[in-house]
């Protein structure tokens, strides 16, 4: 008697195919998650670097005012008082800050940041407030605070130093 045998075919079952697709999709989701996190971290790091440079510029602008006073033969602390200010590279002296919106920086086509409420350039996401605290006859505590928002989170960068009327 002859038995009928089915010919055996080598191949994948449906369960094996589904398992391979599942494992592959998990790997792709992991890679895509890493890419998205890398892009977000890159944006945060970029803005943190810009904030540091804007804070340093704020400190240097106050030093520029002190040095200009010396060059003009005036008291070193002229136009510098125990107040909060806004100032940019185009200003000769700091402007007293009356409300937080005055500290919002705009960015021109060349990438420079400045204050000018009447300008048509768009607001940047950065705000700079420079605060001076008189530490006696010959010293000021200077604090430059940069704030910005990104992806519904608020960030800030603070840079502090002392300037002296040592001349």
Backbone torsions as a table, in degrees:
resi	resn	phi	psi	omega
1	UNK	NA	139.2	-177.5
2	UNK	-102.9	132.1	175.5
3	UNK	-94.5	138.6	176.1
4	UNK	-88.3	125.0	178.8
5	UNK	-117.3	138.3	174.3
6	UNK	-74.4	142.3	175.8
7	UNK	-71.3	136.3	-179.6
8	UNK	-83.3	133.4	177.3
9	UNK	-112.6	131.5	175.0
10	UNK	-87.6	136.2	-177.9
11	UNK	179.4	-175.3	-178.3
12	UNK	-102.7	142.4	174.5
13	UNK	-84.4	167.2	180.0
14	UNK	-60.8	-38.3	-179.4
15	UNK	-66.4	-39.2	178.4
16	UNK	-64.9	-40.9	178.9
17	UNK	-64.0	-45.6	179.5
18	UNK	-62.4	-40.8	179.2
19	UNK	-62.7	-44.4	179.2
20	UNK	-63.9	-42.2	178.3
21	UNK	-64.0	-39.1	179.1
22	UNK	-64.5	-47.4	-179.9
23	UNK	-62.8	-41.9	179.0
24	UNK	-64.4	-42.1	-179.8
25	UNK	-66.4	-37.0	175.9
26	UNK	-61.0	-42.3	178.1
27	UNK	-63.0	-42.2	180.0
28	UNK	-67.5	-39.1	177.4
29	UNK	-62.1	-42.2	177.7
30	UNK	-61.2	-45.2	179.2
31	UNK	-64.2	-43.8	179.5
32	UNK	-64.1	-38.5	177.0
33	UNK	-61.9	-42.9	177.8
34	UNK	-62.7	-40.4	179.2
35	UNK	-63.6	-45.1	180.0
36	UNK	-63.4	-44.5	178.9
37	UNK	-63.5	-36.8	178.4
38	UNK	-64.1	-43.1	179.2
39	UNK	-64.8	-42.5	178.5
40	UNK	-64.3	-43.0	178.5
41	UNK	-63.7	-37.9	179.2
42	UNK	-63.6	-41.7	178.7
43	UNK	-65.4	-43.7	178.5
44	UNK	-63.4	-43.9	179.6
45	UNK	-64.3	-39.9	177.9
46	UNK	-61.0	-48.0	-179.7
47	UNK	-67.3	-33.1	176.2
48	UNK	-64.6	-40.3	177.6
49	UNK	-66.2	-43.2	176.7
50	UNK	-61.6	-43.0	179.8
51	UNK	-61.5	-42.0	177.6
52	UNK	-59.8	-45.8	-178.3
53	UNK	-66.3	-37.7	177.1
54	UNK	-67.9	-37.7	177.2
55	UNK	-65.7	-43.2	178.4
56	UNK	-63.4	-39.9	177.6
57	UNK	-61.8	-39.1	178.1
58	UNK	-59.7	-43.6	177.7
59	UNK	-63.3	-45.5	-178.2
60	UNK	-65.7	-31.7	178.0
61	UNK	-66.3	-37.4	176.2
62	UNK	-67.7	-40.9	175.8
63	UNK	-61.7	-38.9	178.2
64	UNK	-60.8	-41.5	178.9
65	UNK	-63.2	-46.0	178.0
66	UNK	-58.8	-47.5	-177.9
67	UNK	-66.5	-36.4	177.0
68	UNK	-64.4	-38.7	176.8
69	UNK	-60.4	-43.3	178.7
70	UNK	-62.1	-46.9	-178.0
71	UNK	-61.9	-30.4	-179.7
72	UNK	-89.2	5.3	177.6
73	UNK	73.9	23.4	-179.0
74	UNK	-104.3	172.2	173.8
75	UNK	-60.1	140.9	-175.9
76	UNK	-61.2	-27.2	-176.0
77	UNK	-100.7	18.5	175.6
78	UNK	-63.3	136.7	-177.5
79	UNK	68.3	9.2	177.2
80	UNK	-120.1	121.8	-176.6
81	UNK	-142.3	172.8	179.0
82	UNK	-75.9	81.1	-176.4
83	UNK	-152.9	177.5	171.9
84	UNK	-103.5	142.1	-173.5
85	UNK	-133.4	164.0	163.8
86	UNK	-127.8	149.3	-175.3
87	UNK	-165.7	149.3	172.9
88	UNK	-136.2	-179.5	-173.5
89	UNK	-63.0	-16.2	-178.7
90	UNK	-90.2	-8.9	-175.8
91	UNK	-90.7	145.6	174.6
92	UNK	-87.5	-25.8	-179.4
93	UNK	-145.3	157.2	179.8
94	UNK	-71.7	152.2	177.9
95	UNK	-107.9	134.6	179.7
96	UNK	-63.7	135.4	-179.0
97	UNK	-89.3	118.0	-179.9
98	UNK	-97.5	-30.4	174.5
99	UNK	-148.1	159.3	-173.6
100	UNK	-59.4	-30.3	-176.8
101	UNK	-67.4	-21.5	177.3
102	UNK	-68.5	-20.9	-179.4
103	UNK	-84.0	-5.5	-178.7
104	UNK	-66.8	130.8	179.6
105	UNK	-93.6	142.5	172.0
106	UNK	-104.2	161.2	178.8
107	UNK	-124.7	126.5	-179.3
108	UNK	-85.6	179.7	-176.2
109	UNK	-63.6	-24.5	179.4
110	UNK	-85.2	-5.9	179.7
111	UNK	94.3	5.1	179.6
112	UNK	-83.9	143.7	179.5
113	UNK	-98.7	139.9	-177.7
114	UNK	-157.3	169.6	176.5
115	UNK	-109.5	127.7	173.3
116	UNK	-171.2	100.7	-176.9
117	UNK	-63.4	-27.4	-176.6
118	UNK	-84.8	-7.6	-177.0
119	UNK	-72.3	149.9	177.9
120	UNK	-88.1	-6.2	177.2
121	UNK	-64.5	147.9	-178.5
122	UNK	-71.4	152.1	174.3
123	UNK	-66.6	142.0	171.1
124	UNK	-84.8	178.4	178.2
125	UNK	-86.7	0.7	-175.0
126	UNK	-100.5	142.8	173.2
127	UNK	-127.0	135.2	179.0
128	UNK	-121.3	129.5	174.2
129	UNK	-127.1	126.0	179.4
130	UNK	-109.2	121.8	-178.0
131	UNK	-114.5	133.4	177.6
132	UNK	-112.1	138.2	177.2
133	UNK	-130.0	116.4	-177.8
134	UNK	-67.4	126.4	-179.3
135	UNK	-108.6	21.2	-178.3
136	UNK	128.8	-166.1	-175.4
137	UNK	-67.7	-28.2	-171.4
138	UNK	-131.1	29.7	-178.6
139	UNK	-155.0	145.5	172.7
140	UNK	-130.6	137.5	170.2
141	UNK	-89.4	122.0	-177.0
142	UNK	-112.0	131.4	178.7
143	UNK	-129.1	121.9	178.4
144	UNK	-111.4	116.7	-176.2
145	UNK	-114.8	124.3	176.8
146	UNK	-111.1	128.6	176.1
147	UNK	-123.8	149.4	176.6
148	UNK	-158.1	161.1	178.2
149	UNK	-120.5	146.3	179.1
150	UNK	-155.4	127.8	178.7
151	UNK	52.0	50.0	178.3
152	UNK	58.4	25.6	173.6
153	UNK	-123.8	149.3	178.1
154	UNK	-104.9	139.6	178.6
155	UNK	-127.7	156.3	174.3
156	UNK	-147.4	153.3	176.7
157	UNK	-133.1	128.9	-177.0
158	UNK	-121.1	131.3	176.3
159	UNK	-127.0	130.7	-175.5
160	UNK	-129.4	147.5	176.0
161	UNK	-159.2	175.6	173.8
162	UNK	-115.5	139.7	169.7
163	UNK	-118.8	147.6	-174.2
164	UNK	-125.0	150.6	171.7
165	UNK	-94.8	66.5	-171.3
166	UNK	-83.6	-9.9	-174.8
167	UNK	-75.9	NA	NA
